[in-house]
Amino acid sequence: MNEPTALPWPAGSHSRSGAVADGDLLMLTATGDTAAFSALYDRVAPWVFGLVRRILRNPAQSEEVTQEVMLDVWRTATRYDADRGSAHSWILTIAHRRAVDRVRSEQAAADRTEQVGARSADVAFDQVADTVTTRLEAEQVRRCLGSLTELQRESIELAYYNGYTYPEVAQQLGAKLPTIKARMRDGLIRLRDCLGTSKGQRP
């Protein structure tokens, strides 16, 4: 069944109020009769809007949901069973369900916004904590580097902070490669021990 190209709001000029029962109009709508749907729309849309308005409170949202309800009526008219209740009740049931869904959707959106805000606050806190920790660790490293011999300190700084290779460090410092390797090994051991001690101390 093709959907109507436009749903009139407010009620249009095709109303045949009183001529045909709502149930009959709904059954005609199920066959794709747009005139019957227009007449049904004119009759029930104000009732739908009133129900939705009481649930949502917001007039603009209530109009949107009313349009959604009437579109549901057009799309699902074939599901209406006159033996299970009146057309009026069937349509208002759809309206109530749609309105409640909108309330839940709005609440879910608000909850997501709150959660995102909370996560953002956590991230900001974590970033500050990481920055503070990094700075403290950098201070500890600088302090521990000061406890090394000059050759150990220069070798480690050139290799680990400036990215030089062992041969390049040896060339920079004018020392033999085996000497540089030995001094760096000893310096790293002392640096590790110093940092372990520093982490156990209060800042």
C-alpha positions as CSV (number, residue, x, y, z in Angstrom):
1,M,0.0,0.0,0.0
2,N,1.4,3.4,-1.0
3,E,1.7,6.0,1.7
4,P,-0.2,9.3,1.3
5,T,2.1,12.0,0.0
6,A,1.1,14.3,2.8
7,L,-0.8,14.1,6.1
8,P,-3.0,17.1,6.7
9,W,-2.5,19.1,10.0
10,P,-4.7,20.5,11.2
11,A,-7.8,18.6,9.9
12,G,-8.3,18.9,6.1
13,S,-11.3,19.4,4.0
14,H,-12.1,15.8,3.3
15,S,-14.0,15.0,6.5
16,R,-17.1,12.9,6.2
17,S,-17.8,13.0,10.0
18,G,-20.8,10.9,10.9
19,A,-21.3,9.4,7.4
20,V,-19.2,6.3,8.0
21,A,-18.1,4.6,11.3
22,D,-14.5,4.8,12.4
23,G,-14.1,1.1,12.0
24,D,-15.4,1.2,8.5
25,L,-13.1,4.1,7.6
26,L,-10.2,2.1,9.1
27,M,-11.0,-1.0,7.0
28,L,-11.3,1.2,3.9
29,T,-7.9,2.7,4.8
30,A,-6.5,-0.9,4.9
31,T,-7.4,-1.2,1.2
32,G,-5.4,2.0,0.4
33,D,-8.4,4.4,0.3
34,T,-6.7,7.7,0.9
35,A,-10.1,9.6,1.1
36,A,-11.2,7.2,3.9
37,F,-7.9,7.8,5.7
38,S,-8.3,11.6,5.3
39,A,-11.7,11.4,6.9
40,L,-10.5,9.1,9.7
41,Y,-7.6,11.5,10.2
42,D,-9.9,14.4,10.7
43,R,-11.9,12.6,13.3
44,V,-9.2,11.0,15.4
45,A,-6.2,13.3,15.1
46,P,-7.5,15.7,17.7
47,W,-8.1,12.8,20.2
48,V,-4.6,11.5,19.4
49,F,-3.0,14.8,19.9
50,G,-4.8,15.3,23.2
51,L,-3.6,12.0,24.6
52,V,-0.1,12.5,23.4
53,R,0.0,16.1,24.8
54,R,-1.0,14.9,28.2
55,I,2.0,12.4,28.2
56,L,4.6,14.6,26.6
57,R,3.6,18.1,27.7
58,N,5.6,19.5,24.9
59,P,3.3,20.8,22.1
60,A,5.8,20.6,19.3
61,Q,6.8,17.0,20.2
62,S,3.2,16.1,20.6
63,E,2.4,17.2,17.0
64,E,5.4,15.2,15.7
65,V,4.2,12.1,17.6
66,T,0.6,12.6,16.4
67,Q,1.9,12.6,12.8
68,E,3.9,9.4,13.6
69,V,0.8,7.8,15.1
70,M,-1.4,8.6,12.1
71,L,1.3,7.3,9.7
72,D,1.4,4.1,11.8
73,V,-2.4,3.9,11.4
74,W,-2.0,4.2,7.6
75,R,0.7,1.6,7.4
76,T,-0.8,-0.9,9.8
77,A,-4.5,-0.5,9.2
78,T,-4.6,-4.1,7.9
79,R,-3.8,-5.3,11.4
80,Y,-7.0,-3.9,12.9
81,D,-9.4,-6.5,14.1
82,A,-12.9,-5.2,14.8
83,D,-13.6,-8.2,17.0
84,R,-10.9,-7.2,19.5
85,G,-12.1,-3.6,20.0
86,S,-13.2,-0.3,18.5
87,A,-11.1,1.5,15.9
88,H,-11.0,4.5,18.3
89,S,-9.4,2.4,21.0
90,W,-7.0,0.7,18.6
91,I,-5.7,4.0,17.4
92,L,-5.4,5.5,20.9
93,T,-3.4,2.4,22.0
94,I,-1.0,3.1,19.2
95,A,-0.8,6.8,20.3
96,H,-0.2,5.8,23.9
97,R,2.6,3.5,22.9
98,R,4.2,6.0,20.6
99,A,4.1,8.7,23.3
100,V,5.6,6.5,26.0
101,D,8.3,5.4,23.5
102,R,9.1,9.1,22.9
103,V,9.4,9.7,26.7
104,R,11.7,6.8,27.1
105,S,13.8,7.9,24.1
106,E,14.1,11.4,25.5
107,Q,15.1,10.0,28.9
108,A,17.6,7.6,27.3
109,A,19.2,10.5,25.4
110,A,19.4,12.6,28.6
111,D,21.0,9.6,30.4
112,R,23.5,9.2,27.5
113,T,24.4,12.9,27.7
114,E,24.9,12.6,31.4
115,Q,27.1,9.5,31.0
116,V,29.2,11.2,28.3
117,G,29.7,14.2,30.6
118,A,30.7,11.9,33.4
119,R,33.2,10.1,31.2
120,S,34.6,13.4,29.9
121,A,35.1,14.4,33.5
122,D,36.9,11.1,34.2
123,V,39.0,11.5,31.1
124,A,40.0,15.0,32.1
125,F,40.9,13.9,35.6
126,D,42.9,11.0,34.2
127,Q,44.8,13.3,31.9
128,V,45.7,15.6,34.8
129,A,46.7,12.7,36.9
130,D,48.9,11.3,34.0
131,T,50.5,14.7,33.5
132,V,51.3,15.0,37.2
133,T,52.7,11.5,37.3
134,T,54.8,12.0,34.2
135,R,56.2,15.2,35.7
136,L,57.0,13.6,39.0
137,E,58.7,10.7,37.2
138,A,60.7,13.1,35.1
139,E,61.9,14.9,38.2
140,Q,62.9,11.5,39.7
141,V,64.8,10.6,36.6
142,R,66.6,13.9,36.6
143,R,67.5,13.5,40.2
144,C,68.8,10.0,39.7
145,L,70.8,11.0,36.6
146,G,72.6,13.4,38.9
147,S,73.9,10.5,41.0
148,L,75.7,8.9,38.0
149,T,79.2,9.6,36.9
150,E,79.6,12.2,34.1
151,L,80.4,9.5,31.5
152,Q,77.4,7.4,32.5
153,R,75.0,10.3,32.5
154,E,76.2,11.6,29.1
155,S,76.1,8.2,27.6
156,I,72.6,7.5,28.7
157,E,71.3,11.0,27.7
158,L,72.8,10.7,24.2
159,A,71.5,7.2,23.7
160,Y,68.0,7.4,25.3
161,Y,67.1,11.1,25.0
162,N,68.9,12.0,21.7
163,G,68.6,8.7,19.9
164,Y,72.2,8.0,19.2
165,T,73.5,4.5,18.7
166,Y,76.3,3.1,20.9
167,P,79.0,3.7,18.2
168,E,77.7,7.3,17.8
169,V,77.8,7.8,21.6
170,A,81.3,6.6,21.6
171,Q,82.3,8.9,18.8
172,Q,80.5,11.9,20.5
173,L,82.3,11.3,23.8
174,G,85.7,10.3,22.3
175,A,85.6,6.9,24.2
176,K,86.0,3.3,23.1
177,L,82.8,1.4,22.3
178,P,83.4,-1.3,24.9
179,T,83.9,1.4,27.6
180,I,80.7,3.2,26.6
181,K,78.7,-0.1,26.7
182,A,80.1,-0.9,30.1
183,R,79.4,2.6,31.5
184,M,75.9,2.6,30.2
185,R,75.2,-0.8,31.6
186,D,76.4,0.2,35.0
187,G,74.6,3.6,34.8
188,L,71.3,1.9,33.9
189,I,71.6,-0.4,36.9
190,R,72.3,2.5,39.2
191,L,69.4,4.5,37.6
192,R,67.0,1.6,38.1
193,D,68.0,1.2,41.7
194,C,67.7,4.9,42.3
195,L,64.3,5.1,40.7
196,G,63.1,2.2,42.7
197,T,64.1,3.9,45.9
198,S,62.6,7.2,44.8
199,K,59.2,5.6,44.1
200,G,59.2,4.3,47.6
201,Q,59.8,7.8,49.0
202,R,57.2,10.5,49.6
203,P,57.4,13.3,47.1
